[in-house]
Amino acid sequence: MILHFTILYSYFSSFFGHLLDLLSVVTRTNLRNQSLMRHSIILFVSLLFLAAIGQAQVNPLSQANKLYSLKAYSLAITEYKAALKTDPDNAFTQGKLAECYLLTNQADKAVAHYQRLQSLGYHEPIQLLNHGHALKMLGRYADARQRYLAYTSENSAIASHYAESCDFAEQLNDAGVRFYTVKKEWMNSAEAEFAPAYIDNQVVFASSRKQKQTDTDWTGNNSNQLYVSSQNDKGQLTAAQPLRDGIETVLNQAPISVAKNAQRVAYTKNSKITGNRPGSTTEKEASLYLADLASKQKWTSEEAFSFNSASGDYLVSYPHLSDNGMVLYFASTMPGGYGGYDLYVSYKNGSTWSAPINLGPQINSIGDEISPFFQEESGLLFFASDYHLGLGGFDMFSSKGESSTWSTPENLGTGINSFSDDYGLIAQHNSGYFVSNRMGGKGQEDIYRFEGLSKTMIVTVLDEYTRLPIQGASINMSDCSKGSYSTNVQGKSPGISLSTACAASITKDGYLSSTVMLSPSGKDLKKYVTVKLSPKDVVQPLALVEDKPAPTRGLTPKGIPSSTIPTSDLVQIGQHVKNQMDKPVANAKVHAYEQGTDKKIGTYITDHNGYVQIDAPKNSTIKLTFVAKGYRTGNKSVSLYSDNLYVASHFILYPDRAPAPSISDITISEPAKPQQVIAASPPALPAPTPSSAREEVSSNVSTYLIQIGAFKSPDYEKLDKLKEIGPMQVDRLDNGITRVSISGFATREAAERGALEAKKVGYLGAFVKTNKLTSKGPATIPMGEVAPQNTPIATPPAPSTVPAAPILTTTSNVYTVSKGDTLYGISRKFDVSIEDLKKWNQLTSNDLSIGQKLIFK
C-alpha cells in the first residue's frame, strides 16, 4: 500500500504544491511532537488517495523513472521489473534496472542485467563503465578490466585508471597479507548500522533497526535513529540502546562527530534512504549542524554550518571535529571541487568558521571521497574513496599532511577493504571501527571492529650496475623513531617491524644516497624491498673527446661556463646505451647539441656499463647523436621543460646492416615550449627516396608502446623510476589529464618485458599497446628512437667534426579510413580534436568513406 501511495505522491505532486510546502515547513522546523508528524503524514497520504480515485493507471516505466529521479532506487526496481514484463528487450529499461541494482549494492543482479543489455547492444558508454564497477564489486577483476577497456573510446584516461585498479586489486589479493584483524560486531541487526563515532568511552552509531521505532519514511523503510553502545574490556560493542529516551524528531541525523575536549557535536541532517549505497549519486539532501553537548542525550544551541547550501543545490555531510573543536573536516558536493563528494577543512575563528579549503587533488578525485577522520595522535587522515586504486566500491585510505597539502593516499589493504563499500572508519591508537556492506554481514550495512598488526620487512641493498649486494649500507629510519639498521654480507637488513609508513634513507660511502618509503599496507605492499644505489664515480660527467677540458656542469646556451649557473638550474641527462640484445654498448660517442642554435655542448663517451651523463640547462631542448663502431647512428631529442633535475632512459643502437624498426605511432608531446622542427609543405607528404634501404610504414607494420596510465596529478618522482625501461612520452590531454607511455619497442615481446618492469615499480595497470597506420609514408620517429638511414628524417653529423643538423620531422601523416571508422572514433584513437581533423582535411561534414585518406599534422 505504501508503494502505491508513494507512486501517487510522485504522480500528483503538481496538484498539491501548497500542501507539500506546508509539510516541508513542518519537517524542517523539527516538530517536537512525533505524533503530530505521524498524523500529518497520514493526512497527506489520505488526501493523495482521495485525489487518485478515478485516475487512470500509471505506466510502470513512468512510475519507475519518477522514483529513480527521487533516488528511491529500491522502489524503482519493482516498477522497472514490471515494465520489463511487457517489453523484455527494452534496452533503456534493462540499463536503468541494472543501475538501480548497482546503487543498492546488489552487484550480482546488476551484472545479470548488464549482460542482458550487452546481448541487446549497449546504447550508452556509461553502461560499459557501470558494468565494470559491478563486476569489480564481485571480485571478478579480469572481466571488469575488459569492460573498462571497452570504455577507452569514450574516455581513455578513465578507462586506463579503472583497468589499473583491477591490476592493483589482484596484486593486493594475491599478496595474501592482512595487516588488520577484522571482526563483525555482534550488536549489528538485520537492518542498516552505519556512521560510528566516539563519545567518551562509548560509540554512537546510526541504525534503521526497529526496536521501539514504529514510524517509517516515505519509502516504507525504517528511518535512521542514533544508538549508543559501550565497549567492553575487549573493545567489543555491547547491546545498543537509543541515544535519547523515546522517539523524538531526531531521525536521520547522522553521521556525527564529537569534539571530546570541547563538548561540541557536529552532525548531518539528511534524507538518507536506507538500502542506498553511500555517495553523491544516492543522496538527496544533506546539511551540517553544530551544537553544544550538554550531555550525550541533550544537545543545545544548535546552529547551521555557515557554508550549507541555502538552495539545496549541493550536499554537505560526513563531519569530523578535532578534539578541541576548532577544526572541521567534511565532505561536500559544493561547486569548485574535483568530482562528486570532495573533502574540505574549515577552521574556527571566534564564533565563525573560515571558508572551506579543498584538500586538493592528492586526496580528491573525479569520484567521491567521504567520511574523513583525522587521528591526531598519528597525524593520519583516514577517508574513503570510490576512485583511488582499490578493491571494489569504496575503499579506505590514509594520508599525512594538512590543509591542502597531503601525501599520496595509501590503501589500507585487504581485511579492512573488500569487494564492496568500506567507509566511515574511526580509530583510537591502533584499533577502531568501520562500516561495510560486504557479503557475510547481518544487514544492509554493518559495523566491524579492526585491530592493527605490524609488518616485518627486509630491505636488500644492491649496486645499481653490478647488481652485487652492498654490505654495511645504512638504513636510517629515525624520522619515524625506528633508528638505523645495517646490511649484512648479502646486502640484507634485519627484520624491520612497521605499523605505519616510514621513509628510510639508504646510504653507503662511495654511493649516492637513496630514500625509499616503506609501507605496511597499500599500494607499496611488499615484504621484501630492494634498493639499488648508484656509484658516485659513474654518475659524474665523463671526459669530452675534444681536446678542450670538460666543463664542470656543462655549458650554457651561449658557451659561458656553467659554474655561473646554479645547480638547481641544470638538468642531468643520463643515458644507458644498449644494443638490441639488451647489452651495454661501451665507448659509444654521444654528441650533445642545443636545439635551435645547433651549438655543440660536447661529445661524451659511454662507460663499461653503456652509461653516460650530460648536464644541460633547464627549460631547453637538447639533441643527442649516438655513434658507435658497428652500429647505425641514432638521434634523439630531450626536452628539459620539467621540475625534475634528472632525466634518464635507455637508447638502443642497432647493428649497421640490420634494418631499424619502423615507427608508425603518432606521438603528440607537449613540452612547455615546442621543439623547433623543419616542416614539410602540407598537405603533401615528402616524396619517397628511391633507395632499397628506405624504411616505410606499411599497413602490415606495427610498433609497440607501454601505456603506463593517465594521471590527474602525476607523481614524477615515482615515474622517474621507469627511466631504465625506455624513452618516456608524456602527453597532456585537453581535460587536464596527463598520459604517460614508454615508446621504442620493435617487438611485442620486448614491450611485454618492459610492462612487467613497470608493474614492479608499482604501475600495475601498465599494458602494451599496438598502433598502426594503414598508409605508406616516411616513419614518424618518436623521441628516443632511431631514424632509418637514407631517409629525409634526419641527417646525422660526422663523428666529431660536423655539428648535428636539425632533426627533420614531418608535420603530417596519413590514415586510411576502413570499415566501421567514424570521425569521432579516429579523433579519440589519435587524441586529436574533430575540429582539427576537419580543418586539416577540409571536411564540411562528419561523413567518411572507406579508403578515404586523412592527413594528420
ZAMARGU-4260 file (C-alpha; in steps of 0.2 Angstrom, whole numbers, plus 5000, padded with zeros to 4 digits):
<rodrens>
0) 5000/5000/5000 | 5014/5012/5004 | 5022/5009/4987 | 5006/5014/4979 | 5004/5030/4990
5) 5022/5034/4985 | 5019/5032/4967 | 5003/5043/4969 | 5014/5056/4978 | 5026/5057/4963
10) 5011/5057/4950 | 5000/5070/4958 | 5013/5081/4966 | 5009/5095/4954 | 4991/5096/4961
15) 4997/5098/4979 | 5011/5111/4979 | 5004/5121/4993 | 5002/5105/5004 | 5020/5100/5000
20) 5026/5117/5005 | 5016/5115/5022 | 5024/5098/5025 | 5041/5105/5021 | 5039/5118/5034
25) 5033/5106/5047 | 5048/5094/5043 | 5061/5107/5043 | 5056/5115/5059 | 5059/5098/5068
30) 5042/5096/5077 | 5044/5091/5095 | 5029/5081/5095 | 5031/5065/5085 | 5013/5061/5085
35) 5009/5077/5075 | 5022/5072/5062 | 5014/5054/5061 | 4996/5062/5059 | 5002/5074/5046
40) 5009/5060/5035 | 4993/5050/5037 | 4983/5066/5032 | 4995/5068/5017 | 4993/5051/5011
45) 4974/5051/5013 | 4972/5066/5003 | 4983/5058/4989 | 4972/5043/4990 | 4956/5053/4988
50) 4964/5063/4973 | 4968/5047/4965 | 4951/5040/4964 | 4945/5039/4946 | 4963/5042/4939
55) 4969/5031/4925 | 4983/5018/4930 | 5000/5025/4928 | 5013/5017/4917 | 5026/5006/4926
60) 5040/5014/4917 | 5034/5031/4920 | 5032/5027/4938 | 5050/5019/4939 | 5058/5035/4931
65) 5050/5046/4944 | 5055/5035/4958 | 5073/5035/4951 | 5073/5054/4950 | 5069/5054/4968
70) 5083/5042/4972 | 5071/5029/4978 | 5080/5015/4969 | 5073/5000/4978 | 5056/5006/4974
75) 5061/5009/4956 | 5067/4992/4954 | 5049/4985/4957 | 5042/4996/4944 | 5056/4993/4931
80) 5054/4974/4933 | 5035/4977/4930 | 5039/4987/4914 | 5051/4973/4908 | 5037/4960/4909
85) 5028/4969/4894 | 5044/4974/4885 | 5058/4962/4890 | 5070/4968/4876 | 5069/4987/4881
90) 5087/4992/4882 | 5083/5008/4892 | 5073/4998/4905 | 5087/4985/4906 | 5100/4998/4909
95) 5090/5008/4922 | 5086/4992/4932 | 5104/4987/4931 | 5110/5004/4938 | 5097/5003/4952
100) 5103/4986/4957 | 5121/4993/4957 | 5116/5009/4968 | 5108/4997/4981 | 5123/4986/4982
105) 5116/4971/4973 | 5130/4969/4961 | 5126/4951/4956 | 5109/4956/4950 | 5116/4972/4941
110) 5129/4961/4932 | 5115/4949/4926 | 5105/4964/4918 | 5121/4972/4911 | 5125/4955/4902
115) 5107/4955/4896 | 5110/4973/4890 | 5126/4968/4882 | 5117/4955/4871 | 5105/4968/4866
120) 5119/4980/4861 | 5125/4995/4873 | 5117/5011/4869 | 5126/5022/4882 | 5145/5021/4885
125) 5142/5024/4904 | 5134/5007/4905 | 5151/4999/4900 | 5159/5008/4915 | 5145/5003/4927
130) 5146/4985/4921 | 5164/4986/4925 | 5160/4993/4943 | 5148/4979/4946 | 5160/4966/4941
135) 5173/4973/4951 | 5162/4973/4967 | 5160/4954/4964 | 5179/4952/4963 | 5178/4947/4945
140) 5193/4958/4941 | 5198/4951/4924 | 5180/4953/4917 | 5179/4970/4925 | 5195/4975/4916
145) 5188/4970/4899 | 5173/4981/4902 | 5184/4996/4907 | 5195/4994/4892 | 5180/4994/4881
150) 5176/5011/4888 | 5193/5018/4881 | 5185/5026/4865 | 5174/5036/4876 | 5187/5042/4889
155) 5204/5033/4888 | 5210/5041/4905 | 5195/5034/4915 | 5196/5018/4906 | 5215/5016/4909
160) 5213/5021/4928 | 5200/5008/4932 | 5209/4995/4922 | 5224/4999/4933 | 5213/4997/4948
165) 5209/4979/4943 | 5228/4975/4942 | 5231/4983/4959 | 5216/4973/4967 | 5223/4957/4960
170) 5240/4960/4967 | 5234/4966/4984 | 5223/4950/4985 | 5237/4939/4978 | 5249/4945/4992
175) 5238/4936/5005 | 5244/4948/5018 | 5232/4957/5030 | 5238/4970/5042 | 5222/4971/5052
180) 5212/4958/5061 | 5193/4962/5057 | 5178/4955/5066 | 5160/4959/5065 | 5151/4967/5080
185) 5138/4955/5086 | 5126/4970/5090 | 5123/4973/5072 | 5105/4969/5066 | 5096/4964/5050
190) 5094/4982/5046 | 5107/4995/5042 | 5121/5001/5055 | 5132/5015/5050 | 5141/5031/5055
195) 5151/5026/5071 | 5158/5040/5082 | 5167/5040/5098 | 5158/5049/5113 | 5168/5047/5129
200) 5171/5029/5131 | 5156/5024/5121 | 5152/5023/5102 | 5137/5031/5094 | 5130/5025/5078
205) 5115/5026/5066 | 5103/5012/5063 | 5087/5009/5055 | 5083/4994/5066 | 5065/4994/5073
210) 5066/4991/5092 | 5054/5005/5099 | 5053/5013/5082 | 5037/5011/5073 | 5037/5025/5060
215) 5044/5023/5043 | 5050/5035/5030 | 5040/5038/5013 | 5049/5024/5005 | 5042/5011/5018
220) 5059/5009/5026 | 5063/5012/5044 | 5070/5030/5047 | 5088/5031/5055 | 5090/5034/5073
225) 5105/5036/5084 | 5110/5022/5096 | 5124/5021/5109 | 5134/5006/5114 | 5148/5004/5127
230) 5164/4995/5124 | 5169/4980/5135 | 5187/4976/5140 | 5190/4968/5124 | 5184/4983/5114
235) 5168/4974/5108 | 5152/4984/5107 | 5138/4979/5120 | 5120/4979/5117 | 5114/4996/5109
240) 5101/5007/5116 | 5093/5023/5108 | 5104/5038/5112 | 5088/5048/5118 | 5073/5041/5128
245) 5058/5039/5117 | 5057/5043/5098 | 5058/5062/5096 | 5060/5071/5080 | 5078/5067/5078
250) 5078/5055/5064 | 5091/5054/5050 | 5104/5064/5060 | 5120/5055/5055 | 5135/5054/5053
255) 5140/5064/5069 | 5157/5068/5077 | 5160/5074/5094 | 5175/5085/5100 | 5179/5076/5116
260) 5189/5091/5124 | 5176/5104/5119 | 5160/5095/5121 | 5154/5100/5104 | 5145/5089/5092
265) 5144/5091/5073 | 5130/5081/5063 | 5122/5079/5047 | 5103/5081/5044 | 5099/5071/5028
270) 5086/5062/5018 | 5096/5046/5018 | 5086/5032/5010 | 5090/5015/5018 | 5097/5002/5006
275) 5106/5015/4995 | 5125/5014/4994 | 5135/5029/5000 | 5140/5043/4988 | 5134/5059/4980
280) 5123/5049/4967 | 5112/5041/4980 | 5108/5056/4992 | 5095/5069/4990 | 5098/5082/5004
285) 5112/5084/5017 | 5117/5099/5028 | 5129/5101/5043 | 5124/5107/5060 | 5134/5110/5076
290) 5128/5111/5094 | 5134/5110/5112 | 5134/5093/5120 | 5126/5096/5137 | 5125/5078/5139
295) 5125/5063/5127 | 5106/5064/5126 | 5104/5083/5126 | 5111/5094/5113 | 5109/5113/5114
300) 5112/5129/5105 | 5110/5121/5088 | 5117/5131/5073 | 5118/5128/5055 | 5135/5127/5047
305) 5139/5143/5038 | 5143/5135/5021 | 5127/5124/5019 | 5118/5126/5003 | 5104/5139/5005
310) 5095/5132/4990 | 5099/5114/4992 | 5110/5114/4976 | 5124/5104/4985 | 5127/5092/4999
315) 5137/5095/5015 | 5139/5079/5025 | 5151/5067/5034 | 5158/5079/5048 | 5174/5076/5059
320) 5178/5088/5073 | 5195/5089/5080 | 5197/5085/5098 | 5197/5104/5103 | 5183/5108/5091
325) 5192/5121/5081 | 5195/5111/5065 | 5181/5103/5055 | 5183/5091/5041 | 5168/5087/5030
330) 5163/5081/5013 | 5153/5091/5001 | 5147/5092/4983 | 5149/5111/4983 | 5154/5120/4967
335) 5173/5121/4963 | 5178/5103/4968 | 5186/5089/4958 | 5172/5077/4957 | 5156/5072/4967
340) 5160/5072/4985 | 5176/5081/4989 | 5184/5083/5006 | 5186/5100/5014 | 5193/5108/5030
345) 5187/5124/5039 | 5194/5132/5055 | 5185/5140/5069 | 5189/5159/5071 | 5180/5166/5086
350) 5162/5162/5083 | 5163/5159/5064 | 5171/5146/5053 | 5183/5150/5039 | 5179/5147/5021
355) 5181/5129/5017 | 5198/5123/5010 | 5198/5109/4997 | 5210/5096/5002 | 5217/5096/4985
360) 5220/5084/4970 | 5231/5072/4980 | 5216/5067/4991 | 5201/5072/4980 | 5197/5064/4963
365) 5184/5064/4950 | 5174/5051/4960 | 5168/5053/4978 | 5178/5055/4994 | 5169/5053/5010
370) 5170/5050/5029 | 5185/5060/5034 | 5193/5055/5051 | 5209/5064/5057 | 5218/5054/5070
375) 5228/5067/5080 | 5240/5055/5088 | 5247/5048/5072 | 5243/5063/5061 | 5234/5052/5048
380) 5219/5057/5039 | 5208/5042/5035 | 5194/5043/5022 | 5185/5033/5009 | 5186/5034/4990
385) 5177/5025/4976 | 5191/5032/4963 | 5208/5029/4971 | 5215/5012/4967 | 5205/5000/4977
390) 5197/4983/4979 | 5179/4986/4975 | 5167/5000/4978 | 5173/5012/4992 | 5190/5008/4999
395) 5198/5016/5014 | 5214/5026/5013 | 5226/5036/5024 | 5237/5051/5021 | 5248/5063/5031
400) 5248/5082/5029 | 5237/5097/5032 | 5226/5110/5024 | 5228/5106/5005 | 5245/5098/5006
405) 5244/5079/5008 | 5255/5063/5005 | 5249/5051/4992 | 5235/5041/4999 | 5238/5023/5004
410) 5225/5009/5003 | 5223/5001/5020 | 5223/4984/5011 | 5213/4968/5012 | 5203/4964/5028
415) 5198/4982/5031 | 5194/4984/5012 | 5183/4972/5002 | 5175/4970/4985 | 5160/4981/4992
420) 5159/4998/5000 | 5170/5001/5016 | 5170/5018/5024 | 5166/5028/5040 | 5182/5022/5049
425) 5186/5029/5066 | 5202/5025/5076 | 5209/5026/5093 | 5228/5020/5094 | 5229/5005/5083
430) 5211/4999/5083 | 5194/5006/5079 | 5178/5003/5069 | 5172/5005/5051 | 5156/5002/5041
435) 5155/4989/5026 | 5141/4982/5016 | 5151/4967/5011 | 5144/4949/5009 | 5143/4939/5025
440) 5136/4953/5036 | 5120/4953/5046 | 5111/4968/5037 | 5112/4980/5023 | 5127/4989/5032
445) 5136/4983/5047 | 5149/4989/5059 | 5166/4980/5060 | 5180/4981/5073 | 5198/4981/5067
450) 5214/4979/5076 | 5231/4983/5068 | 5246/4972/5066 | 5264/4977/5062 | 5273/4971/5047
455) 5291/4964/5047 | 5300/4970/5031 | 5318/4966/5024 | 5327/4978/5014 | 5341/4972/5002
460) 5353/4985/4995 | 5362/4982/4978 | 5374/4990/4967 | 5364/4998/4953 | 5376/4992/4939
465) 5384/4976/4945 | 5368/4970/4955 | 5380/4964/4968 | 5375/4966/4987 | 5382/4980/4997
470) 5387/4976/5014 | 5387/4989/5028 | 5374/5001/5019 | 5365/5011/5032 | 5346/5011/5033
475) 5341/5026/5043 | 5323/5027/5049 | 5325/5040/5063 | 5311/5050/5055 | 5298/5038/5062
480) 5309/5033/5078 | 5315/5017/5071 | 5333/5020/5072 | 5346/5014/5060 | 5350/4997/5053
485) 5365/4990/5043 | 5365/4977/5029 | 5375/4961/5030 | 5386/4952/5018 | 5371/4948/5007
490) 5366/4966/5007 | 5350/4962/5018 | 5344/4971/5033 | 5337/4963/5049 | 5318/4962/5050
495) 5311/4979/5052 | 5294/4980/5061 | 5282/4993/5054 | 5264/4998/5058 | 5264/5014/5048
500) 5273/5020/5033 | 5290/5026/5036 | 5304/5035/5025 | 5320/5026/5025 | 5337/5035/5020
505) 5349/5022/5012 | 5367/5027/5012 | 5384/5020/5009 | 5402/5028/5006 | 5405/5029/4988
510) 5387/5029/4983 | 5373/5041/4980 | 5360/5041/4994 | 5343/5035/4991 | 5326/5037/5000
515) 5313/5024/5000 | 5295/5024/5008 | 5292/5008/5017 | 5274/5004/5019 | 5265/4991/5029
520) 5250/4992/5018 | 5243/5000/5002 | 5250/5001/4985 | 5268/4998/4990 | 5263/4982/4999
525) 5279/4971/4999 | 5288/4960/5012 | 5305/4962/5003 | 5311/4978/4996 | 5326/4980/4985
530) 5335/4997/4984 | 5349/5000/4971 | 5362/5013/4974 | 5372/5021/4960 | 5391/5023/4962
535) 5396/5041/4963 | 5410/5039/4951 | 5398/5033/4937 | 5386/5047/4938 | 5399/5061/4936
540) 5400/5069/4919 | 5413/5060/4908 | 5428/5067/4899 | 5425/5076/4882 | 5433/5068/4867
545) 5438/5086/4861 | 5455/5092/4867 | 5446/5106/4877 | 5443/5101/4895 | 5426/5096/4901
550) 5416/5109/4910 | 5411/5105/4927 | 5392/5106/4924 | 5391/5108/4905 | 5389/5124/4896
555) 5376/5137/4895 | 5367/5141/4878 | 5380/5155/4875 | 5395/5145/4879 | 5398/5153/4897
560) 5405/5140/4909 | 5391/5133/4919 | 5400/5137/4936 | 5389/5153/4934 | 5373/5143/4933
565) 5366/5137/4950 | 5364/5118/4951 | 5346/5120/4953 | 5345/5127/4935 | 5353/5112/4927
570) 5346/5095/4922 | 5356/5079/4922 | 5353/5069/4906 | 5358/5051/4910 | 5358/5038/4895
575) 5360/5020/4896 | 5366/5015/4878 | 5362/4997/4874 | 5361/4986/4858 | 5345/4976/4853
580) 5351/4961/4863 | 5349/4972/4879 | 5368/4973/4881 | 5378/4989/4886 | 5387/4997/4872
585) 5404/5004/4879 | 5414/5018/4871 | 5400/5025/4861 | 5401/5043/4857 | 5386/5054/4862
590) 5386/5071/4853 | 5376/5084/4863 | 5369/5100/4854 | 5357/5114/4859 | 5341/5113/4849
595) 5338/5128/4838 | 5356/5135/4838 | 5365/5119/4834 | 5379/5124/4846 | 5388/5109/4852
600) 5389/5106/4871 | 5402/5092/4869 | 5405/5074/4865 | 5404/5061/4878 | 5409/5043/4879
605) 5399/5029/4887 | 5407/5019/4901 | 5408/5000/4903 | 5390/4999/4908 | 5385/5009/4892
610) 5381/5024/4904 | 5384/5042/4900 | 5378/5058/4909 | 5377/5076/4902 | 5372/5092/4912
615) 5362/5104/4902 | 5352/5120/4906 | 5334/5118/4912 | 5320/5124/4900 | 5329/5119/4885
620) 5329/5105/4872 | 5345/5095/4869 | 5349/5085/4853 | 5359/5069/4856 | 5368/5059/4842
625) 5374/5042/4846 | 5389/5035/4836 | 5397/5018/4839 | 5408/5007/4828 | 5397/4993/4820
630) 5381/5002/4824 | 5369/5013/4815 | 5370/5031/4820 | 5355/5036/4831 | 5347/5053/4835
635) 5336/5059/4850 | 5329/5075/4857 | 5327/5078/4875 | 5315/5091/4882 | 5320/5098/4899
640) 5304/5108/4902 | 5301/5099/4919 | 5303/5101/4938 | 5314/5085/4938 | 5333/5088/4940
645) 5337/5071/4932 | 5331/5064/4915 | 5336/5046/4910 | 5331/5032/4898 | 5338/5019/4888
650) 5344/5021/4870 | 5345/5006/4858 | 5358/5005/4844 | 5355/4993/4830 | 5369/4984/4820
655) 5375/4993/4805 | 5367/4981/4792 | 5351/4977/4802 | 5336/4987/4797 | 5330/4998/4811
660) 5312/4996/4817 | 5299/5007/4808 | 5289/5018/4819 | 5271/5022/4815 | 5263/5028/4831
665) 5258/5047/4831 | 5267/5055/4845 | 5260/5071/4852 | 5271/5078/4866 | 5268/5095/4875
670) 5283/5102/4882 | 5282/5120/4890 | 5290/5126/4873 | 5288/5117/4857 | 5303/5109/4849
675) 5309/5118/4833 | 5305/5107/4818 | 5308/5110/4799 | 5290/5107/4792 | 5286/5099/4776
680) 5274/5108/4765 | 5257/5102/4770 | 5247/5093/4765 | 5258/5084/4753 | 5270/5071/4760
685) 5288/5071/4756 | 5292/5061/4740 | 5299/5043/4743 | 5318/5042/4742 | 5322/5029/4728
690) 5333/5018/4739 | 5331/4999/4743 | 5337/5004/4760 | 5322/5015/4763 | 5311/5011/4778
695) 5292/5013/4775 | 5277/5011/4787 | 5265/4999/4779 | 5248/4993/4784 | 5257/4977/4790
700) 5269/4985/4801 | 5266/4990/4819 | 5276/4997/4833 | 5273/4994/4852 | 5272/5005/4867
705) 5268/5003/4885 | 5254/5013/4891 | 5258/5017/4909 | 5242/5027/4914 | 5233/5043/4914
710) 5235/5054/4929 | 5227/5070/4936 | 5242/5074/4947 | 5257/5063/4941 | 5270/5058/4954
715) 5286/5062/4944 | 5297/5056/4957 | 5289/5039/4955 | 5289/5040/4936 | 5307/5043/4936
720) 5309/5025/4942 | 5304/5020/4924 | 5319/5028/4917 | 5328/5012/4913 | 5314/5004/4903
725) 5314/5016/4888 | 5311/5034/4882 | 5296/5041/4891 | 5282/5050/4882 | 5271/5062/4892
730) 5255/5069/4884 | 5244/5082/4892 | 5226/5080/4886 | 5213/5094/4884 | 5204/5088/4900
735) 5219/5091/4911 | 5224/5073/4912 | 5242/5068/4909 | 5245/5052/4900 | 5262/5043/4901
740) 5269/5030/4890 | 5285/5022/4885 | 5289/5020/4867 | 5303/5012/4856 | 5299/4994/4856
745) 5300/4985/4839 | 5293/4968/4846 | 5278/4964/4857 | 5290/4953/4867 | 5301/4967/4872
750) 5287/4978/4876 | 5279/4965/4887 | 5295/4963/4897 | 5295/4982/4899 | 5277/4982/4905
755) 5282/4969/4918 | 5296/4980/4924 | 5284/4995/4925 | 5272/4984/4936 | 5287/4980/4948
760) 5289/4999/4950 | 5271/5000/4955 | 5261/5004/4939 | 5250/4989/4940 | 5239/4994/4925
765) 5254/4996/4913 | 5249/4987/4896 | 5256/4985/4879 | 5248/4995/4865 | 5249/4992/4847
770) 5247/5006/4834 | 5245/5005/4815 | 5245/5017/4801 | 5237/5009/4785 | 5246/5022/4774
775) 5263/5021/4767 | 5275/5036/4770 | 5290/5041/4780 | 5290/5035/4798 | 5287/5047/4811
780) 5301/5045/4824 | 5296/5047/4842 | 5308/5054/4855 | 5322/5042/4859 | 5320/5031/4843
785) 5332/5028/4829 | 5329/5037/4812 | 5331/5025/4797 | 5345/5028/4786 | 5344/5036/4769
790) 5328/5045/4773 | 5324/5064/4775 | 5320/5061/4793 | 5337/5065/4800 | 5355/5069/4794
795) 5367/5063/4807 | 5383/5073/4809 | 5401/5066/4806 | 5408/5058/4822 | 5417/5073/4830
800) 5419/5087/4817 | 5402/5092/4810 | 5389/5099/4821 | 5372/5089/4820 | 5359/5096/4808
805) 5342/5099/4815 | 5332/5083/4816 | 5319/5085/4802 | 5301/5078/4806 | 5286/5078/4795
810) 5271/5088/4801 | 5258/5076/4793 | 5254/5058/4792 | 5241/5049/4783 | 5227/5037/4789
815) 5216/5027/4778 | 5198/5025/4783 | 5192/5007/4785 | 5176/4999/4788 | 5167/5005/4804
820) 5178/5020/4806 | 5170/5036/4812 | 5177/5054/4813 | 5174/5053/4832 | 5182/5036/4834
825) 5198/5042/4824 | 5199/5058/4834 | 5199/5048/4850 | 5211/5035/4843 | 5224/5048/4839
830) 5220/5060/4853 | 5216/5075/4841 | 5200/5085/4840 | 5187/5083/4827 | 5188/5101/4823
835) 5207/5099/4819 | 5204/5084/4808 | 5191/5093/4798 | 5202/5108/4796 | 5217/5098/4791
840) 5207/5088/4778 | 5195/5102/4773 | 5180/5092/4778 | 5162/5100/4779 | 5154/5086/4787
845) 5157/5071/4799 | 5154/5058/4784 | 5168/5047/4779 | 5170/5034/4765 | 5181/5018/4766
850) 5198/5021/4758 | 5197/5040/4761 | 5214/5047/4766 | 5215/5058/4782 | 5230/5069/4785
855) 5237/5072/4802 | 5248/5087/4805
</rodrens>
